[in-house]
Amino acid sequence: MSSIAPTRIDPREVCLHQLFEQQAARLPHHPAVLFHDQKLTYAELNAQANQLAHALRALGAGPEMMIPICVERSLAMTVGILGILKAGAAYVPIDPAYPTERVAFMLADTAAPIIVTQAHLQAKLPDVKAQVVTLDNDWPEIAKGSAENPNVTLDADNLAYVIYTSGSTGQPKGTMLTHANLSHYVLALQDELQITAEDRYLHLASIAFSSSRRHLMLPLANGATVVLADEEERMDPLPLFRLIKQRGVTVLDAVPSLQRHCTNTLAELDAAARTDLLDNQLRLILSASEPLLSDLPQTWMQTFKHPAHHVHMIGQTETSGIVALHHITEEEVSGQVKVVPVGRPIAHTNIYLLDENQQPVPVGEVGEMYISGAGVGRGYLNRPELTEEKFIGWSESSSQFTVRGSQRMQEKTANCEPRTANSLPTTDHRPPLTDHRLCRTGDYARLLPDGNLECLGRQDFQVKMRGFRVELGEIEALLTNH
């Protein structure tokens, strides 16, 4: 898997839901989503998402409208997300477990005229003037609508989703991503991971977590089956691995902390029980969002002797998701425990390691990661100053970074030649899929002599718990209220 062909489809020419529609036409009877004893085929999922899209269109949904979706883990979650995209709107995922105050802020910040939810969750939503569409009580009426793909004119630069992360000022911040961002993400990851209709991809993430897009969109764009884990399975390794075996899951995509919990639990079982659970169909084990120590893949490869291929990834919510990944070999995880590299950029993505003056650092030296390319999002919703600080203008023609910022980043131009960790080759002659901005990540890394990136932590007080970004400033702001 070391030599992968570059993306053949320009993400500016196709939306994610159109990639799904192509699979629905190709594989109408193939299972698209499994949850407990429930199933939706590609044809069924496409038809139900279309019916929802037509209902939302009738309520005025269209390009640039933000529609929050607050649903529990279910088949309805998939129908809801695809239906909003097919209506031309952007979805805003809300975890039903979120505190009421956080939900109220998100609804006010998006000024949402329509909310998609389930009837039993309406009580969790603050009193708003938006039109509420429930995917259970309202479904008999929704199901009367057309099951044909809606005819919606969309531009690649139209908004596809807004996802909220913890904010250092005490309020969460919404990051805005476009249809081109989303299509790029899925197509570039497909180049590396080669998901097929034979795969069954385990969906573990919260609907409001950035990896939920990957768990859902990557398999559905490639004809694979999404296997939804329930809340118990998401948290308990034994039910989780029983699900993996029973459902024939081939792709496990989990943060390293959950992988460690699972690995330790499996290691503590008697040999017969462990062998039984590990007699499964897993071919890919993906890790992201946290540092990965080499003893985890080493245990799977050398102690468990499991044949799955391991891939470690890194990404940011401010981009479409994963920006770099590394295919792990058994040789490099043998011996002393160390941090696994995050590898090289995915297609149409550049990573720059710069010092405090936005100057490139030499190989082996620590610098802050800046991202450019097709995955860089619009910025933060209703936060122009923060957007200006984190999304930095760059003039490629003059080989300069034009830095425009607030008090923490004064306006200046730094002459330099940006060096990318790696740019994957492309064979087509269309303009490169880049925009002239850099996303400042706050992550520190260094370029190793072999060309791989090693991530070394944060420059701020942000921490991650099981992959969730947590700004300590948000906790501090809440505490000071008391």
N, C-alpha and C positions, 0 to 999 in steps of 0.2 A: 504493500500500500504506500510505498515511498514515492512513487512516480504517478501523479494524478493529473489528468488532462484539465485544462482550464475551463471555466464556465463557458458553455456554448450559447446560452440564451442571455440576451441583454435584459437585465431586470427592469429596465425602463420601459420594456415593451410588453410586459405581462404582469398581472397582479396575482397574488398568492391564491386567491379563491378561484382564479381561472386555471391555475395549475391543478387545483383540486378537481375542477369541473372536467378537465381532460382525463383524469383518472376515473371519474365517475362514468364517463362515456366508454372508457376502455375496459373497466372492471366493475360493471354495475352490480354484480351479485357477490363481489368479494367483501368480506367483513371490513368495515371502516373503523368501528369503535366497539369495544367490548367492555361491559361493566356488570359485575356479578353474573346473573343469568340473562342479561339483556344484551341485545345486539342491534346495530344499525349497519346495513350494507352501504356501499358507496352510493347506490341509486337512492336508497331511503334517506340517507343523510343529506344528499344533494336536494332531494325533493322537499324535505322539511325545512332546510335552510332557505330554500327559495320561497316557500310559503311565508316564513317569517320575514324575509326581505321584502316581499310585496306588501305585507301588513305594515312594516315600518315605513315603506315608501308612501303608503296611503296617509300616514301620520306626518309626512313632511321630511322624512329622513333623506339625506343626500350628502354629497361631498362636503367635507370640512365640518360636518356636525359630529359632535362627540356624544356617544351613547354609552352610559355606564351599564355594566352587566354584573349583577350580584346574584350568583347561583352557587349551589352546593355541587360537589363532585357528582356528576351524572351525565347521561347521554345528552341531557338538555344543555349542559355547558357547551358542548361542541356545536350543537345546533344554534345556540345563541350567538357565539362568536362568529361563525361562518355567515349567519343570517345578517348580522350587522355589517360585515365586510361586503357582502353581496348587495346590500342596500346602498352601498357607496359611502357609508358613514365610517367613523373611527370608533373602535370599541375601547372602553375604559374599564379594565377588570377591577372588581372590588371583592375582596375576600369577606364572606359572611361573618368571619370571626373578628373582623376589625371593630375597634371601639366606635360607638355611635358618633363621638366628636370627630373622629378621623373621616368617617363616611360623610358626615355633614360638610366638612371642609372640601372634600373631593367633589361632591355634588355642586357646591356653590362655586368652586373654582372652574369647573367645566361649563357652568351655566346650562346644564343638560335639560333639553325640553322633553326627552324621552328616557325612560329607565327600563331595562329588561331585567326581570327577576323571577322568583317563584312566589306563589301566594303566601306560603308560610314564613317567608322572609320579609314581607312588607312591613311587619311591625318593627323590624330592625332598622328600617330606613327612616331618616328624619322626615318631618312634615315638609314636603316640597310641592311645588305647583306643576311639576313635570307630569306628563302622561306616563302611567305605569303599565307596562305590558308584562303579564305573567305567562310563563311558558307551560303552566299546567292548567289553571282555571280558564285562561283565554284561548287555550289551544283548539278547542272544538270550532271556534270562529275562525282562528288563523288557518286551520286545515281546510277551510272552504276555498282558500285562495289558490292561485295558480302555482303549479309545481315546476313551471318552466324557469330557466335561468332569466333573471331580470335583465333588461337592457339598460344599463347605467353607464354613462360616459364618465370615465375617470382618467385623471392625469397621474402619471407616476409620482408626481410631487404632492398629490393629495394626501391628507393625513390618513393613516391606517389604524393607529392606536396611540393611546396615552397611558403610560404606566407610571405610578407614583412610587417614589422611594423616600426613605427617611430624610428629613431635612435638618441641617445644622442650626437653623434659626428657630426651630421649634415647630415648624409646619412642614408637612411633606411637600415634595416638589414633583410636578408632573413632567415627564420627559416625552417629547413628541417625536414620533417616527412615521415615515411615509410608506406608501405602497412600494416604492422603489427600494427603500431600506429593507423592508420585509422580504421582498422577492430575492434581493441580493443575498440576504442571510441564508435563506433556504437553498438557493442554487449553489452558493459557495460551499456550504457544509456538505451538500450532496456530492460535490466533487471529491471531498475527502473521505466521507463515510460510506458512500455507495449503498444507500438504503434501497431495498427492492420490495416488490409485492410479497415476497416470501418472509419479510421481517415482521415481527411483532414488537412494537416499541412501547416500553412501560412509561406511563404518565404518572409521575410522582409529585410534581410541583404544585404549589398553591396557584390558583388562577391568577393571583396578583403578583406572582413572582416571574421575573423575566424569562427563566428557563421553561416556563409553561408554554411559551410560544414554540420553542424548539421541540418539546415533547409532543406537541399537537401538530404543528404545521409541517415539520420535516417529514414525518411519515405520511400525512395525508396528501402532500404534494407529490409523493412517489409511489402511491398505491399500496403502502404498508398498512398494517392494522395497529390502532392505538388501543392499548390495554390500560384502562383506568384502575388505579389502585384506590381502595377506600381509605378512610382515615386511620383505621387500625393497621392496615397493611403498610401505610406510609410510615408508621412509627415503630412497628414491631418487626424485627428481622425474620422471625420464624414464619408468621403468616405471609410476609412479603415473599420469601423464597418458596413457600408452598404455591403462591400465586404464579410466580415465575415458572415453576415446573409445570403446573397444571395447564397454564395458558400457552405454553411453548414460547415464552418471551425470548427474543433474540437480542434485544438492546436494553441494557440497564444504564440509565443516565442519572447519576446522583452525586451530590456534593461529597467531598472526601470524609467529612465528619460522619455522615450517614453510612458511607462505605466502611469506615472503621468500626462503627457500631455493629454492622452486619458481619464483618470479617471476624471480629472478636467473638460474637455470638456463635458463629459457625465453628470456630476453632475450639470452643468449649464443649461442643457436642461430642458424643461418642462417635467413633470412626464410622460405624454403620449408618447412623442417622445423618451424619455430614455427607457421606458418599451418596446417600439417597437424594438429598436436597440438591447436591451439586451435579447430579446426573440430569442436566437440563440442556436447553438449546441456546444458551447465551453465546453469542459470537462477538459482541462488542460490549465493553464496560467503559463508559465515558465518565470523566470527572471534570468538574468546573467550579468556579466561584470561590474556591479556597486553595491554599497551598496543599500540594500532595506530596507526602513523604514516600520514598521509594520502597519502604517496607510493606506498604499495602499491595501494590502490584506484585512485589516479590513473593508475598504469601500466596497469592492466587496462582502465580506461575510455578513456583518451586515447592511450596508446601501442599497446596490443594491440587496442584498439577491440573488446573483447569485450562482448557484451550482458548478461552476468550481473549481477544485482542484488546489491549488497554490504550486509551487515548486521553491525554490531559489537555484541558482547554482553559482559556482566560477570556473574559469579556467584560463589557460595561453596559449598564442600562442606557447610558447616553448614546450608545451606538445601537445597531440592530441586535447585538448580542455578542456572540463569540467573535473575537478578532484574531486569535492565534490558537494553534493547537499543535500537539506533539504526539506522534505515534511511538509508544513505549516499546522498547525491546527488552528481552530477558537479560541480555548482557549488561545493560546500563543500570539495572536495579539490583544486580548482584553485589555483594560486599557491603560496604559501609552505608548506613542510612543517610540519605541526603534528600534535598528538595528536588522533585522532578521538574525539568524545564517546561515552559509553556510553549516552546517550539517556535514556529514561524507563522507569519500572517497568512490568513486565508486569502482567496482570490480577490483582486481589486481592493486590497487593503494595504496601507503602509503604516508602519510603526516607527516612530522617531524617538530616540533617547536623547533628551536635552538637559542641560544644566540650568541653573537659576536665571541665566541670561539668554535662555533659548538657543544656546550654542550646542552643536552635537558633541557627545562625549566619545572618547576612544573606546575601542573594543576592550571589555573587561572592567570599564569604569561604570559607576552607578549613575543613572540619569532618570528623569521622570518620563513616563510613557505619554506620548502624544499620538493620536490616531487620526489618519485622514483616509478618505476613500468613500466607497459606495454605501458604507454602513453608518456614516456619521449622521445623526438625527438633526432635527430642526433646532432643538434647544429646549428650554424649560417653559412650560405654559405660564403665561402672565408673570414671568420673571425676567424681564429684559436685561437688567444689570447682571444677574447671575449668568444668563446666556452669554452676554458679552465677555464675561470673565473666563468662562470655561470653553467657549467655542471661539477659537482665535482665527482671525483672517490671515491668509497666507497667499502671497503673490508668487506662483510657481515660475512665471516667466522671468522674474528678476531674482529668483533663488533667495527670496527674503521671507522672513516671517514678519508680518505686520501685526503687532500686538496691540489690541485695543482693550482697555480694561477699566475697572473702577479703581478705587483707592489702593487695592492690593496689587494691581497690575497697571501701572501707568503706561500711557501711549508711547510706543517706541518701535523702532525697526531694527532688527538684529540681522546683520549680514552673515549669512552662513550657507553652506551647502548641506541640505538635509540628507542624512544617510538613513535608509530604511534597513530594518533587520533582514527583510527579504521581500521581494515583489514576485509573485508567481507570474510566469509568462502568459501572454495572451496571443491567440492566433488571428483574431479578427482585427479589422482596420478601422473600426468605429472609434470615436473619441474615447479616451480612457474614462472609466467609471469613477471619477474622483470629483470632489468639489473643493473649492479653494478655502477650506477651513481645517483647522486642527482641533480635535477634542482633547482637552487637557484632562488626564484621568486621575491624577493624584497618586497613581501607582508608581513605585520605583522598581527598576529592573536594570539588568546589565546584559550585554551581548557576549555570549560565550565564544571562544575561538572556533567552535564547530558551526557557528551561525545560529544557534538556538538562543532564545530569550530565557533568562531566569528571573522570575518575579521575586521582589525582595520586601514587599510590604507597602504601607501607606505613608503619605506625608502628613496626614491630618489625624483626627481622633476617630475616624470612622472604623468600626469593627464589623465583623461578620459572624453571625450565629447560624449554623446550618445553612449557609449560603445567603441568608437575608442580610441586606445592608442595614446597619443601625448607626445613626448619627448620635453620639453621646450628647450633643448639643440639644437634640430634641428631648431626650430624657431630662436633661438639666433644666430646660425651659418648663417642662411639666412640673418638676419638683419645686421650682421657685414659685409656682402659682399657689403652693401650699405653705 
